[in-house]
Amino acid sequence: MFDFGRWHWLKVLAAAACVAGLTWITLAHLIPAPPAKIEIATSLQGEHYQMLGTRYQGILADSDIELALRITDGAKENLRLLNDRASGIQVGFMQGGISNSRLAPDLLSLGRIDYQVFWLFYPTGEALTDLGQLKGKRIALGPPDSGDRAVCEKILAASGINYDNTTLLYVAPQEAAKALDDGAIDALFLNLSPESPILDTLLSSPQYRMMNFSEAEALTRIFPYLVRLVLPRGAINLQRKIPHEDINLVATTNVVLVRKDTHPTVTDLLARAILDAHSRPGLFQRAGDFPTQTDPEFPMSQSARDFYKNGPSFLNRYLPFWMTSYVQRVVAVLVAVVAIVVPVFNYAPKLYLWFIR
């Protein structure tokens, strides 16, 4: 019935080679493979963002994408790197109150991941009940280019404290307690991770006192990106009753941002790491509070929201990551080919008859 000679087989092989070539070109250019390595902008060594980045590295160690950390001065530098296409940074940590979608329209949020708490400590001999009492004193803040310093400056400015009437300086967190002991500073106003050994020292030592932010609720109305938290009596050490009373604190929330052109596979991997790292209960959050599926300042990544809501996709549940990536790309090409070929075959007989006539 079919008399296939050598010439016919050459035609079939040539057609197959063309289809394979077109498929490869389509995969490479229209549906590119995920990168082998991504770099995330973090913070200074030993600070919260750098520690989170290291935790993400451990979670994603079994994937085929290498997660590298870029040490930075903090949130403000991370924002500059994310907005610079030539920086090589497509992922970065940031905190509320630094930017928004109007100022950075090319960025998407992967959800809020945890609280960034601002702790204010001072020597035990004083009794500070109001931020205004800090006017004229020497206050240690975070690094000059950091996001937490920018937020602290805004909070102080709302109480009438600025560089004109108060000395605002930088002291490394590792030296903060010694600076208080030596009298080099009168207070320190820093963002410290609840797991930080420096915070543990400040909370446990009787020579330091933690300020109770009586205006915490008012500050959340002035700055919508701030939240009021309560550190319950005895939450640090129940036996020693540390703290000895409920303490009002102010905090913002940390967020992982990505550029809009970030590969979807990278977004899914990061969402997996975020969910694994932040869904557990902590000092201030209950299980399931983080990561959030909404963001008050940036549009949410739809794939990240779907991952948090429904878990990994069907392919991710049953296939290894490297295979999932290729299967998704091949399926996408097949769908496109079917969408083109079916109409062609539908009209092919009509075109043939028209040609014969």
C-alpha positions as CSV (number, residue, x, y, z in Angstrom):
1,M,0.0,0.0,0.0
2,F,2.8,2.4,0.9
3,D,5.8,2.2,-1.4
4,F,8.4,4.0,0.6
5,G,11.7,4.3,-1.2
6,R,15.0,5.8,0.0
7,W,14.0,9.3,-1.2
8,H,10.8,9.2,0.9
9,W,12.7,8.1,4.0
10,L,15.1,11.0,3.5
11,K,12.1,13.4,3.3
12,V,10.7,11.9,6.5
13,L,14.1,12.2,8.3
14,A,14.5,15.8,7.1
15,A,11.0,16.7,8.3
16,A,11.7,15.1,11.7
17,A,14.9,17.0,12.0
18,C,13.1,20.2,11.2
19,V,10.5,19.6,13.7
20,A,13.1,18.7,16.3
21,G,15.0,21.8,15.5
22,L,12.0,24.0,15.7
23,T,11.0,22.4,19.0
24,W,14.5,23.0,20.4
25,I,14.4,26.7,19.3
26,T,11.0,27.1,20.8
27,L,12.1,25.6,24.1
28,A,15.3,27.6,24.2
29,H,13.8,31.0,23.4
30,L,10.1,31.0,24.1
31,I,10.2,28.7,27.2
32,P,13.8,29.0,28.5
33,A,15.2,26.6,31.0
34,P,15.6,27.8,34.6
35,P,19.0,29.2,35.5
36,A,21.6,26.9,37.1
37,K,22.4,29.5,39.7
38,I,20.5,32.4,41.4
39,E,21.8,35.0,43.8
40,I,19.8,36.5,46.6
41,A,20.7,39.9,48.2
42,T,20.8,39.5,52.0
43,S,22.5,41.6,54.6
44,L,25.7,41.9,56.6
45,Q,27.3,38.7,57.8
46,G,25.5,37.3,60.9
47,E,22.4,39.5,60.6
48,H,18.9,38.3,60.0
49,Y,18.7,38.3,56.2
50,Q,22.0,36.6,55.9
51,M,20.9,33.9,58.4
52,L,17.6,33.4,56.5
53,G,19.5,33.1,53.2
54,T,21.7,30.4,54.7
55,R,18.6,28.6,55.9
56,Y,17.1,28.7,52.4
57,Q,20.3,27.3,51.0
58,G,19.9,24.2,53.2
59,I,16.3,23.7,52.3
60,L,17.1,23.9,48.5
61,A,20.3,21.9,48.7
62,D,18.6,19.0,46.9
63,S,17.4,21.1,43.9
64,D,19.4,21.6,40.7
65,I,19.5,25.4,41.2
66,E,22.4,26.7,43.3
67,L,21.3,29.5,45.7
68,A,24.2,32.0,46.3
69,L,24.2,34.8,48.9
70,R,25.2,38.4,48.1
71,I,26.3,40.1,51.3
72,T,24.9,43.7,51.4
73,D,24.4,46.5,53.8
74,G,20.7,45.6,54.0
75,A,17.3,46.4,52.6
76,K,18.0,49.7,50.9
77,E,21.0,48.3,49.0
78,N,18.9,45.2,48.2
79,L,16.3,47.4,46.6
80,R,18.9,49.2,44.4
81,L,20.3,45.9,43.3
82,L,16.8,44.5,42.4
83,N,16.0,47.6,40.4
84,D,19.3,47.3,38.5
85,R,19.1,44.8,35.7
86,A,22.9,44.6,35.4
87,S,23.4,43.7,39.0
88,G,22.7,40.0,38.6
89,I,20.3,40.1,41.5
90,Q,16.7,38.8,40.9
91,V,15.8,38.0,44.5
92,G,16.3,40.0,47.7
93,F,15.1,40.5,51.2
94,M,13.4,43.8,52.2
95,Q,11.2,45.1,55.0
96,G,8.0,47.2,55.1
97,G,8.2,50.9,54.8
98,I,11.2,51.1,52.4
99,S,9.4,51.0,49.0
100,N,6.2,50.0,47.2
101,S,4.9,49.1,43.7
102,R,4.7,52.7,42.7
103,L,8.4,53.3,43.3
104,A,9.5,49.8,42.1
105,P,7.0,48.6,39.5
106,D,9.2,45.7,38.3
107,L,9.1,43.8,41.5
108,L,6.7,41.1,42.8
109,S,6.3,39.9,46.4
110,L,6.6,36.3,47.5
111,G,4.7,37.2,50.7
112,R,5.6,38.5,54.1
113,I,7.8,36.0,55.9
114,D,8.2,37.2,59.5
115,Y,8.3,40.1,61.9
116,Q,11.2,42.6,62.1
117,V,11.0,43.8,65.7
118,F,12.6,47.1,66.8
119,W,14.0,46.8,70.3
120,L,14.9,49.8,72.4
121,F,17.2,49.2,75.4
122,Y,18.7,51.7,77.9
123,P,20.5,51.5,81.3
124,T,18.4,50.3,84.2
125,G,19.0,53.5,86.2
126,E,16.6,55.5,84.0
127,A,12.9,55.2,83.4
128,L,11.8,55.9,79.8
129,T,8.1,55.7,79.1
130,D,7.9,58.0,76.1
131,L,10.0,58.3,72.9
132,G,10.1,62.0,73.4
133,Q,12.3,61.5,76.5
134,L,15.1,60.4,74.1
135,K,15.5,63.9,72.8
136,G,19.1,65.2,73.3
137,K,20.5,61.7,74.0
138,R,23.0,59.5,72.1
139,I,21.0,56.8,70.4
140,A,22.6,53.9,68.5
141,L,20.9,52.9,65.3
142,G,21.6,50.4,62.5
143,P,24.0,50.8,59.6
144,P,23.6,54.1,57.6
145,D,22.4,52.4,54.5
146,S,20.1,49.8,56.2
147,G,16.4,49.6,56.0
148,D,15.9,49.2,59.7
149,R,17.8,52.5,60.4
150,A,15.5,54.3,57.9
151,V,12.4,52.9,59.7
152,C,13.8,53.8,63.2
153,E,14.5,57.4,62.0
154,K,10.9,57.7,60.8
155,I,9.6,56.5,64.2
156,L,11.9,58.9,66.1
157,A,11.0,61.8,63.8
158,A,7.3,61.3,64.5
159,S,8.2,62.0,68.2
160,G,10.2,65.1,67.3
161,I,13.6,63.5,67.4
162,N,16.1,64.2,64.6
163,Y,19.7,64.9,63.8
164,D,19.3,68.5,64.8
165,N,18.4,67.8,68.5
166,T,19.8,64.3,69.1
167,T,22.9,62.4,68.4
168,L,22.0,59.4,66.1
169,L,25.0,57.2,65.5
170,Y,25.9,53.7,64.4
171,V,27.1,51.0,66.7
172,A,27.6,47.4,65.5
173,P,25.1,45.1,67.3
174,Q,28.0,43.0,68.7
175,E,29.3,46.1,70.5
176,A,25.9,47.5,71.6
177,A,25.9,46.1,75.1
178,K,29.5,47.2,75.8
179,A,28.7,50.7,74.5
180,L,25.8,50.9,77.0
181,D,28.1,49.7,79.8
182,D,30.8,52.2,79.0
183,G,28.4,55.1,78.7
184,A,29.2,55.7,75.0
185,I,25.5,55.7,74.2
186,D,22.3,56.4,76.2
187,A,20.1,54.0,74.3
188,L,20.1,51.6,71.4
189,F,17.3,51.2,68.9
190,L,17.9,48.2,66.7
191,N,16.3,45.4,64.8
192,L,17.4,42.1,66.3
193,S,16.3,38.6,65.5
194,P,14.5,36.8,68.3
195,E,17.2,34.1,67.9
196,S,20.0,36.6,68.3
197,P,22.5,35.9,71.1
198,I,22.9,39.7,71.5
199,L,19.2,40.1,72.2
200,D,19.4,37.2,74.7
201,T,22.2,39.1,76.5
202,L,20.2,42.3,76.6
203,L,17.0,40.7,77.8
204,S,18.7,38.5,80.5
205,S,21.1,41.1,82.0
206,P,19.6,43.2,84.9
207,Q,21.6,46.3,83.9
208,Y,19.5,46.8,80.8
209,R,15.9,47.7,80.5
210,M,13.6,47.3,77.5
211,M,11.3,50.2,76.6
212,N,7.6,49.6,76.6
213,F,6.2,51.5,73.5
214,S,3.1,53.1,75.0
215,E,2.5,54.8,71.7
216,A,2.7,51.6,69.7
217,E,-0.9,51.6,68.5
218,A,-0.6,55.3,67.5
219,L,2.5,54.5,65.4
220,T,0.7,51.8,63.5
221,R,-1.9,54.4,62.5
222,I,0.8,56.9,61.4
223,F,2.8,54.3,59.5
224,P,0.5,51.6,58.1
225,Y,3.4,49.2,57.4
226,L,4.1,49.0,61.2
227,V,2.4,46.4,63.5
228,R,2.0,46.4,67.3
229,L,3.3,43.3,69.0
230,V,3.1,42.3,72.7
231,L,5.8,40.4,74.4
232,P,4.0,38.6,77.2
233,R,5.2,38.6,80.8
234,G,7.6,35.6,81.3
235,A,7.8,34.8,77.5
236,I,11.6,34.9,77.6
237,N,12.1,33.2,80.9
238,L,9.0,32.1,82.8
239,Q,10.8,31.1,85.9
240,R,12.6,34.5,86.2
241,K,9.6,36.4,84.8
242,I,11.5,38.0,81.9
243,P,10.0,40.4,81.0
244,H,8.4,41.2,84.3
245,E,5.3,42.7,82.6
246,D,3.7,42.7,79.1
247,I,5.8,44.9,76.8
248,N,4.4,46.7,73.8
249,L,6.7,46.7,70.8
250,V,6.6,48.0,67.2
251,A,7.6,45.9,64.2
252,T,7.4,45.8,60.5
253,T,7.3,42.6,58.3
254,N,10.0,41.2,56.1
255,V,9.4,40.3,52.5
256,V,11.1,38.4,49.7
257,L,10.9,40.3,46.5
258,V,11.7,39.0,42.9
259,R,11.9,40.7,39.6
260,K,8.9,40.2,37.3
261,D,11.1,38.4,34.7
262,T,12.3,35.8,37.2
263,H,11.8,32.3,35.9
264,P,8.6,30.6,37.3
265,T,10.6,27.6,38.4
266,V,12.8,29.8,40.6
267,T,9.7,31.4,42.1
268,D,8.3,27.9,42.9
269,L,11.5,26.8,44.6
270,L,11.7,30.0,46.7
271,A,8.1,29.6,47.7
272,R,8.9,26.1,48.8
273,A,11.8,27.3,50.9
274,I,9.8,30.2,52.4
275,L,6.9,27.9,53.4
276,D,9.3,25.4,55.0
277,A,11.2,28.1,56.9
278,H,8.5,30.4,58.1
279,S,5.2,28.4,58.6
280,R,6.1,27.2,62.2
281,P,5.1,29.1,65.4
282,G,7.6,31.5,67.0
283,L,7.9,34.1,69.7
284,F,5.4,36.4,68.1
285,Q,3.6,34.4,65.4
286,R,1.3,31.3,65.5
287,A,1.6,28.4,63.1
288,G,0.4,29.4,59.6
289,D,0.7,33.2,60.1
290,F,3.5,33.3,57.6
291,P,4.1,33.4,54.8
292,T,1.2,35.6,53.9
293,Q,-0.8,35.4,50.6
294,T,-1.2,39.2,50.4
295,D,1.2,42.1,50.6
296,P,0.3,45.7,51.5
297,E,3.0,47.3,49.3
298,F,3.7,45.0,46.3
299,P,1.6,42.8,44.0
300,M,1.8,39.1,44.9
301,S,3.3,36.6,42.6
302,Q,0.4,34.4,41.5
303,S,2.5,31.2,41.4
304,A,3.7,31.8,45.0
305,R,0.1,32.5,46.2
306,D,-1.0,29.2,44.5
307,F,1.8,27.3,46.1
308,Y,1.0,28.6,49.6
309,K,-2.7,27.8,49.1
310,N,-2.6,24.5,47.3
311,G,0.9,23.1,47.9
312,P,3.2,21.8,45.1
313,S,1.8,21.0,41.7
314,F,0.9,17.5,40.5
315,L,4.3,17.1,38.7
316,N,6.3,18.4,41.7
317,R,4.7,15.8,43.9
318,Y,5.7,12.8,41.8
319,L,8.7,13.9,39.7
320,P,12.2,15.1,40.7
321,F,12.8,18.8,40.1
322,W,15.0,18.5,37.1
323,M,12.5,16.3,35.3
324,T,9.5,18.6,36.3
325,S,11.1,21.5,34.5
326,Y,11.6,19.7,31.2
327,V,8.1,18.0,31.3
328,Q,6.5,21.4,31.9
329,R,8.4,22.9,28.9
330,V,7.6,19.9,26.6
331,V,3.9,20.0,27.6
332,A,3.8,23.7,26.8
333,V,5.2,23.2,23.4
334,L,2.9,20.3,22.6
335,V,-0.1,22.4,23.6
336,A,1.1,25.1,21.3
337,V,1.7,22.6,18.4
338,V,-1.8,21.1,18.8
339,A,-3.4,24.5,18.8
340,I,-1.7,25.2,15.5
341,V,-1.9,21.8,13.8
342,V,-5.5,20.9,14.5
343,P,-6.9,24.0,12.6
344,V,-4.5,23.3,9.8
345,F,-5.7,19.7,9.4
346,N,-9.3,21.0,9.5
347,Y,-8.8,23.3,6.6
348,A,-6.3,21.1,4.6
349,P,-9.0,19.2,2.6
350,K,-10.7,22.5,1.7
351,L,-7.5,24.0,0.6
352,Y,-6.6,20.9,-1.4
353,L,-10.0,21.0,-3.3
354,W,-9.6,24.7,-3.9
355,F,-6.2,24.0,-5.4
356,I,-7.5,21.2,-7.6
357,R,-10.3,23.3,-9.0
